[in-house]
Amino acid sequence: MPTSPCHASNSRRQRDWTRSLVENEPRDEAGEEQEREITGCKRRIEAELGEPMISLSYPDGGRDSFDGNTRRILAENDVEFGFSYYGGYRSFSDWDPYDVRRRWLSRSVTRDRFALMLTLPQVFTWR
């Protein structure tokens, strides 16, 4: 486990990176601390992997894990997607690349249930 607050996953050569922040820290209003953490980890991940960091997973992934400053910082640093983890789904009409919602899965989710979750997301989640 890395001692730095950022770590990367490059399974199957996919450009998928995860960013971990210290949880429950108060946010600075201008986003200066966020910017230092995000840009520092972006530099490290890109140096170690030799590829651009195009996505970020928010710590805890809750609605309060990111804000307007976070979106601005990601956009300014050419990060294309931010992944939340509070559930729900997105439609094309309300698409937000910095709030891509994901859902928890476990081994107990059968193939059939997974297919239903993809087909009818509104039945298996909340908005």
URGIUR-V38421 format. One record per residue. N is the residue number from 1. RES is the residue in three letters. PHI is phi in whole degrees, -180 to 180 (none if undefined). PSI is psi in radians with two decimals (NA if undefined). Layout:
BEGIN
N&RES&PHI&PSI + N&RES&PHI&PSI
END
This chain:
BEGIN
1&MET&none&2.25 + 2&PRO&-65&2.61 + 3&THR&-89&-0.31 + 4&SER&-76&2.72 + 5&PRO&-74&0.04 + 6&CYS&-125&2.57 + 7&HIS&-149&2.80 + 8&ALA&-127&2.64 + 9&SER&-124&2.23 + 10&ASN&-128&0.74 + 11&SER&-66&2.43 + 12&ARG&54&0.52 + 13&ARG&56&0.38 + 14&GLN&-78&2.52 + 15&ARG&-88&1.41 + 16&ASP&-131&1.99 + 17&TRP&-119&2.63 + 18&THR&-119&2.43 + 19&ARG&-121&2.19 + 20&SER&-112&2.30 + 21&LEU&-114&2.80 + 22&VAL&-70&2.14 + 23&GLU&-75&2.73 + 24&ASN&66&0.31 + 25&GLU&-85&2.43 + 26&PRO&-66&2.51 + 27&ARG&-84&2.44 + 28&ASP&-81&2.45 + 29&GLU&-60&-0.63 + 30&ALA&-86&-0.15 + 31&GLY&80&0.31 + 32&GLU&-64&-0.74 + 33&GLU&-68&-0.74 + 34&GLN&-57&-0.79 + 35&GLU&-63&-0.75 + 36&ARG&-61&-0.79 + 37&GLU&-67&-0.81 + 38&ILE&-67&-0.83 + 39&THR&-68&-0.62 + 40&GLY&-64&-0.78 + 41&CYS&-70&-0.63 + 42&LYS&-60&-0.82 + 43&ARG&-60&-0.79 + 44&ARG&-66&-0.81 + 45&ILE&-62&-0.78 + 46&GLU&-66&-0.64 + 47&ALA&-67&-0.73 + 48&GLU&-74&-0.64 + 49&LEU&-97&-0.34 + 50&GLY&70&0.39 + 51&GLU&-139&2.71 + 52&PRO&-71&2.55 + 53&MET&-83&1.98 + 54&ILE&-109&-0.15 + 55&SER&-143&2.78 + 56&LEU&-143&2.38 + 57&SER&-103&2.16 + 58&TYR&-69&2.55 + 59&PRO&-62&2.33 + 60&ASP&65&-0.52 + 61&GLY&73&0.11 + 62&GLY&-71&2.94 + 63&ARG&-59&-0.48 + 64&ASP&-93&0.18 + 65&SER&-85&-0.15 + 66&PHE&-153&2.78 + 67&ASP&-150&-2.93 + 68&GLY&-60&-0.66 + 69&ASN&-62&-0.73 + 70&THR&-61&-0.83 + 71&ARG&-58&-0.78 + 72&ARG&-61&-0.82 + 73&ILE&-63&-0.75 + 74&LEU&-63&-0.80 + 75&ALA&-62&-0.76 + 76&GLU&-65&-0.38 + 77&ASN&-106&0.33 + 78&ASP&60&0.50 + 79&VAL&-87&2.22 + 80&GLU&-88&-0.52 + 81&PHE&-140&2.49 + 82&GLY&-123&2.22 + 83&PHE&-103&2.12 + 84&SER&-94&3.13 + 85&TYR&-146&0.50 + 86&TYR&-101&0.14 + 87&GLY&90&-3.08 + 88&GLY&96&-3.00 + 89&TYR&-150&2.87 + 90&ARG&-120&2.59 + 91&SER&-113&2.95 + 92&PHE&-63&-0.52 + 93&SER&-72&-0.39 + 94&ASP&-123&0.50 + 95&TRP&-61&2.34 + 96&ASP&-137&1.90 + 97&PRO&-64&-0.27 + 98&TYR&-102&0.23 + 99&ASP&-144&1.04 + 100&VAL&-81&2.02 + 101&ARG&-84&2.42 + 102&ARG&-126&2.87 + 103&ARG&-127&2.50 + 104&TRP&-71&2.39 + 105&LEU&-128&2.63 + 106&SER&-137&3.08 + 107&ARG&-64&-0.36 + 108&SER&-76&-0.21 + 109&VAL&-81&1.99 + 110&THR&-74&2.88 + 111&ARG&-59&-0.73 + 112&ASP&-65&-0.75 + 113&ARG&-64&-0.71 + 114&PHE&-60&-0.77 + 115&ALA&-60&-0.71 + 116&LEU&-66&-0.68 + 117&MET&-61&-0.64 + 118&LEU&-75&-0.61 + 119&THR&-77&-0.72 + 120&LEU&-128&1.16 + 121&PRO&-60&-0.55 + 122&GLN&-65&-0.38 + 123&VAL&-79&-0.50 + 124&PHE&-106&0.11 + 125&THR&-152&-3.10 + 126&TRP&-124&2.81 + 127&ARG&-98&NA
END
